[in-house]
Amino acid sequence: MKKMRMAFVAAISMSVFFVSCQKDVKTNDSEISQDELTKIASMGFSTSGVTKQGDGFLVEGDIYIPSIDLGKTSNSPNLVIASEEQYRTTNLVTVSGGARNITVSINTSASYFVQALDEAIARYNAEGLQLTFTRVTGTADINVQTYYQASNTLGYAGFPTGGNPYNTISMNTYWYNANTNINYLATIIAHEMGHCIGFRHTDYMNRKFSCGPGPGSNEGASTVGAIHIPGTPTKADAASWMLACVGTGVNRPFNANDKIALAYLY
């Protein structure tokens, strides 16, 4: 997730997944070749604002693609929630025998981070899914790692590989402290957990829906097709936990349509 920009530049206010805040992410476009951008686009991701992050690339604000995965395609479907907002999966977590527990750890003892992670886990476990989550110490299936960087990025994660969830959620402590609202932080962690198990931004087809002014993108169905989820809205849904942007302090638990999408996949 990243900060969202509001229409008025004069009033600087922070927000999550892209809300107002005048800090700009440092871009390293000069380090990214056209061939790399072409491969990123072929995977169905926007090439707007792509940055280098370690041995890989940060796309769409909070999705990490390792360099070795560039150009890879998947047969997983697009899940159409509405005409301009979709969940899109490039891979899924394998569930055997009707149930799978995923362990989650965090590398800080800061109480507000631990509480937020517990709340995010509780939100998923309350849905009665085939996937459940348990916080553990030490190495886990998903490891929440904190780091510090003066940038717009609030946190980022990747998509599943080999039937397993992406194993790292990176949370930027530049934006968090003991005064951070627990439900707000839990919303961000739950969003990144969503990426780890295969969900794409709900409004990936038009990020302007939640992020406001700025470059929008419409990547279409790419190479993975599209499946409409019966019972989901046919108009914009402003409350999804997987929208690309959200306001500072906003709590965004699963809404009715999020629950349909979660139950459809897991």
Secondary structure, 3 states (H helix, E strand, C coil): CEECCCCCCCCCCCEECECCCCCCCCCCHHHCCHHHHHHHHHCCCCCCCCEECCCEEEECCCEEEEHHHCCCCCCCCEEECCCCCEEECCCCCCCCCCCEEEEEEECCCCHHHHHHHHHHHHHHHCCCCCEEEEECCCCCCEEEEEECCCCCECEEECCCECCECCCEEEEEHHHCCCCCCHHHHHHHHHHHHHHHCCCCCCECCCCHHHHCCCCCCCCCCCCCCCEECCCCCCCCCCCCCCCCCEECCCCCCCCHHHHHHHHHHC
